[in-house]
Amino acid sequence: MVQAYKIRPEQRDRIPAVTHEDGTGRLQTVERDVNPRYWKLLKRFGELTGVPILINTSFNENEPIVNTPAEALDCFLRTNMDALAIGSFLLLKSNNPQRSEERRALVEA
């Protein structure tokens, strides 16, 4: 992500989350044989939405970036994230909203 590329003007409205104010974006590629799970995710997302692009950002909430599954779970439970994927596991907050509210109450106390 050391180089920014110009995003075609006609595509900028389709991918606003990755388009900087100057019309550029930072390109990262995923190779099927290097990271097959992530490659499949990108491919399926593209099939569903017509936009085979996902945003890559830091995983944190006003704190150091998470480094472990336990830190990821803690951050997920305390914030407004809807879903958390770790390896082959997918957690949906809608499946257990009470647990998230209990964790958030502990942090805000």
C-alpha positions as CSV (number, residue, x, y, z in Angstrom):
1,M,0.0,0.0,0.0
2,V,2.9,2.4,-0.7
3,Q,1.5,3.7,-4.0
4,A,-1.7,5.5,-4.7
5,Y,-3.4,5.0,-8.1
6,K,-5.9,7.2,-9.9
7,I,-9.4,5.8,-9.7
8,R,-11.4,6.3,-12.9
9,P,-13.8,9.2,-12.4
10,E,-16.8,7.1,-13.5
11,Q,-16.0,4.5,-10.8
12,R,-15.5,6.8,-7.9
13,D,-19.2,6.9,-6.8
14,R,-19.3,3.1,-6.8
15,I,-16.4,2.8,-4.4
16,P,-16.4,6.0,-2.2
17,A,-15.0,4.3,0.9
18,V,-11.7,3.6,-0.9
19,T,-11.5,6.8,-2.9
20,H,-9.4,9.6,-1.4
21,E,-10.3,13.2,-1.8
22,D,-7.8,13.5,-4.7
23,G,-9.5,10.7,-6.6
24,T,-6.8,8.1,-5.8
25,G,-6.9,4.8,-3.9
26,R,-4.3,2.4,-2.5
27,L,-4.4,-0.9,-4.4
28,Q,-3.8,-4.3,-2.8
29,T,-4.2,-7.5,-4.7
30,V,-5.1,-11.0,-3.5
31,E,-3.8,-14.1,-5.3
32,R,-6.0,-17.2,-5.3
33,D,-3.1,-19.5,-4.6
34,V,-1.6,-17.3,-1.8
35,N,-4.8,-16.6,0.1
36,P,-7.6,-18.8,-1.2
37,R,-10.2,-17.9,1.5
38,Y,-9.8,-14.2,1.1
39,W,-9.8,-14.5,-2.7
40,K,-13.1,-16.5,-2.5
41,L,-14.6,-13.8,-0.3
42,L,-13.7,-11.0,-2.7
43,K,-15.0,-13.1,-5.6
44,R,-18.3,-13.8,-3.9
45,F,-18.7,-10.2,-2.7
46,G,-18.2,-9.1,-6.3
47,E,-20.8,-11.5,-7.6
48,L,-23.3,-10.3,-5.0
49,T,-22.7,-6.5,-5.3
50,G,-21.0,-6.0,-8.7
51,V,-18.0,-4.4,-6.8
52,P,-15.2,-6.9,-6.2
53,I,-13.5,-4.6,-3.7
54,L,-13.3,-4.7,0.1
55,I,-11.9,-1.9,2.2
56,N,-8.8,-2.8,4.3
57,T,-8.5,-0.8,7.5
58,S,-7.0,-1.1,11.0
59,F,-9.0,-3.2,13.4
60,N,-9.3,-1.0,16.5
61,E,-11.6,1.4,18.2
62,N,-9.5,4.3,19.7
63,E,-7.0,1.8,21.0
64,P,-4.0,-0.2,19.7
65,I,-4.7,-2.4,16.8
66,V,-5.9,-5.9,17.8
67,N,-3.3,-8.7,17.7
68,T,-5.1,-11.7,19.0
69,P,-8.5,-13.4,18.6
70,A,-9.3,-12.5,22.2
71,E,-8.6,-8.8,21.5
72,A,-10.7,-9.0,18.3
73,L,-13.6,-10.5,20.2
74,D,-13.4,-7.9,22.9
75,C,-13.4,-5.1,20.4
76,F,-16.3,-6.6,18.5
77,L,-18.4,-6.9,21.7
78,R,-17.7,-3.4,22.8
79,T,-18.4,-1.6,19.5
80,N,-21.1,-1.2,16.9
81,M,-19.6,-3.9,14.6
82,D,-22.3,-6.2,13.1
83,A,-20.1,-9.1,12.3
84,L,-16.7,-10.6,13.0
85,A,-14.9,-13.2,10.9
86,I,-11.9,-15.0,12.3
87,G,-10.6,-17.8,10.1
88,S,-13.6,-20.0,9.3
89,F,-15.8,-18.6,12.1
90,L,-18.4,-15.9,11.6
91,L,-19.9,-14.1,14.6
92,L,-23.0,-12.1,14.1
93,K,-24.0,-9.6,16.8
94,S,-27.6,-10.1,16.0
95,N,-27.3,-13.7,17.2
96,N,-26.5,-12.6,20.7
97,P,-27.1,-8.9,21.4
98,Q,-27.4,-9.4,25.1
99,R,-23.7,-10.5,25.4
100,S,-22.5,-7.4,23.6
101,E,-24.6,-5.1,25.8
102,E,-23.2,-6.8,28.9
103,R,-19.6,-6.3,27.7
104,R,-20.3,-2.7,26.7
105,A,-21.8,-2.0,30.2
106,L,-18.6,-3.2,31.8
107,V,-16.5,-0.9,29.8
108,E,-18.6,2.2,30.2
109,A,-19.0,1.7,34.0
